Amino acid sequence: MPFYYRLGEIPHKRHTQFRKPDGSLYREEVMGTKGFSGIESILYHHNAPTQIKHVGIVRDLSLEYEEPSPLRYRHLNTFAVNPPVEENDPIMGRIFMLGNEDVKIGIANPNKPMDYFYRNADGDEVLFVHYGEGKLETIFGTIPYRKGDYLVIPVGTTYRIVMETDQTRFLVIESSDAIVTPKRYRNEHGQLLEHSPYCERDIRPPQELVTHNEKGDFEVRVKLRDQLNSYLFGFHPLDVVGWDGYLYPWAFNIADFEPITGRIHQPPPVHQTFAGNGFVICSFVPRLFDYHPEGIPAPYFHSNVDSDEVLYYVDGNFMSRRGINEGSITLHPMGLPHGPHPGTIEASIGKKETNELAVMVDTFRPLRVTKQALTCEDEKYVYSWLE
């Protein structure tokens, strides 16, 4: 996380007595990454977070991948996927399309509330809000979300998504490690630099810390090594009265990403928004085209010799592609060159701007396609470059 933040009440010094009005101690928890050498926050609870009443297993969350098949361009029409009817909440309703050792990419179209809390202990998450509004309730406080938000949720964060609209849709990106701001946009102190496409003003950490001290039975589901475990507590898990540090969830809206443009066509790294271990996340937003008098706005053909490219199409007209719909996912794998569809290069010449909106994930290890994704694959896509 790029800057220090605090909410609620905390003692003057860490690891010192911090007492409730009745004289008993609040329970201090140091939540950190990379042992004690990564970023951390210190939280103060009403209850000891170790007081577990019951332990169980919900299910195995391992992905089932397709059998080996020819290397090819892939197009997945995710709007055609039917989520599970019985458990279609923001967690259990996730349908993953692609994955490797570093990242898993899927969608969620939930229509049922969460009656439990969730914690991903495998790595960080980014939830992109395709549409919908609501609240991300966490132990660090509440973040209201809206269409176009990236919700960055650190590993080990206990949270619940509260939907406030009839329709909600997320692009889900689960990482095996931390998701951070791009290194080239940060100075030695971690501050985002002047040439960064966004800055700290655009980042929305939790604004309100809602402290619960209710007793009763509360379930927290914890994902670790692709197994979903269930823990029952005798108190509300969001019982934090205050915290401070560098580790916490935050939101950033894609509309606040300021595109970097040039006299000739700029390469994909100018769209980078986040970095993960073995992958990057980029934002394609409405922007002016190149202004060289003989410039070609459409991207050139290029070979991802060491990278898989995934695009999730959000809105607008993606000028270099044909046959793509809102909610489509395309996979252009390493080993094959890719680029504009026939006719789109000439058609782009003279255009002044684009209104496309898309999220891109580039991975540095090959992605595998899940069996669930095969139900919505456009098998003719690989041949769509034929004149």
N, C-alpha and C positions, 0 to 999 in steps of 0.2 A: 504494500500500500504506500502511496507516495508521501503521506504526511501524517503527523501526530494528531490524534483526536481524542476527545473525552466526552462522556455523557454521565449525568447523574451525580451521585455523591461518592467521593472516594477519600481516604485518609490522606494526611499531608505527606507521609512517607510510606513507601511500599513495604510489605512484610511487617507491619506494625499493627497494634491493636486498633480495631475499628468496631465499635459497639453499637448495638441497636438501642432504641429508647428504653427497652427493659433491662439493659445491662449485659445481655448475651452478645457473643461475637458474631459478626457477619463472617461468612466462609470465603476466604480468598482463593482464587483459582488463577494460576498463570497458564495462559493458553498460547503456546508458541509453536513455531515450525523449525525444522532442521535441528532437532534437539533443543539446545538453548542458544544456538548461534544465528537463527533466523529471526524474522519479525515476530513480535508477540504483543499481546494485550493482557492486562490483569483485570479480572472481573470479581465482583463482590456479591455473593449469593446470600439469600435468606437461609438456604438449606445446603447441606453438604451434597455436592453433585454425585457422590458415590453411593448414595442410599437407594439401592435397587431392591424392589420387592419381588420381581419375577423376571426370568430370562427365557426367551424362546427364539425360534427361527421362523421367519415368515416364508421365505422362499429363496431359491437360487436365482441370481440375476445374470448368470453367464449368458453371453450372446451365442446364438447358433448361426454359423456362417455357411454360405453356399459352398458346394463342392467346387473344386478347381474348374475354371472355365476360361475361354480365350480372353486375353487382354483386350479391352475395348472401351470406348466412351459409353458412359451410362447416364440415363435420364430416369429419375424417380419422381412420379407424380404423387406427392405425399398427401394431397387432398383426397386421394382415392383410398387411403388406408383407413380401415375401421379399427378404432381403439377398443380395448376390452370394455364391455358394457358394465360388468359388475363392479369394477374397481377403477373407473376412469377419473381418478383425481390427479392433481399435478405431478405426483410421483409414480404411482402404480400405473398410470395411463401413458407413461413414456414408451415410445416405440423407436428403437434405435435402428438406423439404416446402415451405418458404416462404423468401422472401428479398427484400431490397432493397439499396440502396447501403450501408446501415449494418450490417445484421445478416442472418445466415442461421440458420435453425432446422431441426433435423433430429433423427433418432434413430439409434442404433447398437445392434445386438443381436449382438455379436461372439461367435464360438466358436473363433477361431483366434488363436494368440499372435502378437505383433509380432516379426519377426526383423530389425528395423531400428529406428532411432530417428527421431523426428519433430520438426519445428520449424515453427510457423506464423509466417511473417513478414508476413502481411497484417494481423494484429491479435490482440487477446486472445481467449481462449476461456473459456467456462464449461461444464463437463460436470456435469450433474446425475445422480447415481447412483440410478436407479429401483430397481434391486436388483443385488446382487452385492457381492463384497469383493475386495480386491487391493491393489496398491501402485502409486503414481505415482512412477516413478523419474525424477529430473531432475538437471540439472547443479547444482542448488542443494541436492540431497539427496532423501530418500525421504519420501513422505507416504502412510501407510496410508489406504485409503478404505473406506467401508462404505455401506450403504443409507441414502439420504437426504442424502448429502454433495453440496454444491456444490464442485467443484474449479475454482478460479480460476487460470488459466495465462496469464502475461503473454506478450505478443508476443516472439518470438525465443527462447523457452525450448526447449531440447532436452530431449525426454522420451520415455519409453516406458511404456505401461500394461501391468502384469503382473497378469492375472486369476487369482484363487485360488478361484473357484467355478465350478460347471458352467454356470450361467446368469448373464449380465451384461447389463444394459440401461442405456443412457445417453440422456438428452435432451441434444442438442448445440446450443450457442449460440455461433456464431462472429461476433465483432465486427470492424468495420473500424478500431476505435480502442480506447482503454483502457476497462476495466470497473472501476468504483470504487464505494466506499460512497456513499450519498446525501449530498449536500452539506448538507442541512438537519439531518442528524444529527451533523455534525462542527463542532468549534470552529475558531478561526483557526489552531490548531496542528495540526489534523488528527485530534485525539483524538475518539473517539465520545462523544457527550453522554449525560446521564442519561436522556433521553426516547427514546434510540435503542432499537429492538427487539432489538438485540444489541450486544455490546461486544467489546473486544480479547480478553477471556478465552475467548470462544467461537471465536476464530480459531485454526486449527492450521497454523502454518508447518512446513516440513520439520524433523523432529526428529533425523534421523540423516543424516550426510554419508558416503556410501559412496564411497571414492576408488578408481578403477580405474587400473592402469598397465599393462594387458596390451597387447601388440602383436598385429597381425593385420589382417584386413580387416573394417571396420565401416561399415555404410551409414547415412547420415543423409538423410532425405527432407525437403526444405524446400519449403513452399508459399508462393508469392509471385505476386500478380496472377492467382490461380486456376490457376497452372501448378505441377504437382508435379515438383520437380527431385530428382535423386539425386546424392549426393556420397559418394565412397568415401575413408575415412581409414585410415591404417595403425596406428591406436591407438584404444583405447576412448574414446568421446566424453565419458563421465562421469569425467574425470580431474582434477576440481577438488579441491584439498586444503584450501581455505578461501575464504570470501567474507564480505562484509558490505555492508549497504545497505538500501534501501527497496523494491527490485524483486525479487520472488520469488513462486513459486506458494504458494497456501494453500488450506485446506479450511475449510468451515463447514457444519455439519449443519442441515438444515431444522428438526429437532426443537429446536434451540436458539434459534429465532426466537420471540420473545415477542410474541404478538399484542396490538395496541392496540384496545381495545374502548371503547364509550361508552354513554350512556343512550339514544341513538338511533343508527340505522345509520351507520357510518363509511364514508367514501368510499374507493375503491380505493388512493389513495396511502399509506394507513396500512400497506398490505401490502408497500410497496417494500423491496427487499433490496439491489439493486445498481442502478447507473446506467451507461449506455453513451452513446455519441454517437448521438443520434437514437432511443433506446429506453430502457426501464427493465425490470428483472426484479423480480417480486413473488412472495411466498410466501403461499399460503392454507393455514393450519394449523388444527388443532383449537382452538376458542376458545368462550368464553361469548358468548351472544347479547346483544342490547341489553336494557337493564333498565328502560326507560320502560314504565309500566303499559299504555300503548296502542301500544307499539312494534311495528313490522313487521320481523322479522328478515331476510326475503328482500330482496335488493337491489331498489331502484326501477328502473324503466325509465330508460335514459339514452342520450344520443346522443354517440357519439365523433365529433364534427365534425372533429377534426384528429388522430385517432389510430386505428390498427388494434389490436384486442385479440385476443391469442392465449392460449388456456388449454391447458395440458397436464395431464391428469387422472392423478394418481398413485395415490390410494387413497381409500377411504371413499365416502360418499354426498354428492355435490354437490347441495345441497338446492334450488337454483334451476333445475336442468337435468333433462331426461328423455332417455332413450335414449343416455346417455353411458356409455362403458366405461372401464375402466382402460387407459391408454395412448392414449386419444382426444386429438386436437387439434381445438379449435374456433377458427375465425377469424370475428370479428365486425368487419367493415370500417367505416372512416370513411364517413359519408354515410348510414348506416342506424342507427336507434335499436335497442337490444337490451335484453333484460331477462329476467325469470323466465318459465319456461314456464307455460302455463295450469294452474291448480290449485295451484301451488307457493307463491303468495303467502298464500292462506288457510291452507294446510297448515303454513306456518312459524309462524303466530301461536300463541303459548303455548309454543313450543319454547325450551329453555334453553341449548342448545349445539349445535355442529356438529362432526362428526369428519372433515370433508373435508380432503384434502391435494392441492394442485395448485400448479403453477408457472405464472405469468402473464408474458407479454412484451407490453408495449404499445409500439408503434412510432409515430413521428411523421411517417413517410413511408409511403405505401401499400406493402403487401406483395404479392408475386406468388406464385402457386401453381405449383409445378414439375410437369412431366409425370409424374414418378414418383409424386407425391402423388395423381394422378387415379385410380390403380389401387386406392386404398383409400378413396375418397370416398363418403360417404353422401349421395347426391343428393337425398334426401327431406328432409334436415335443414332446408332453407330454409322448408319448409311446416309445420314441427313446432309453430309457435305457433298454428295454426288450432285453434279450440275443437273 
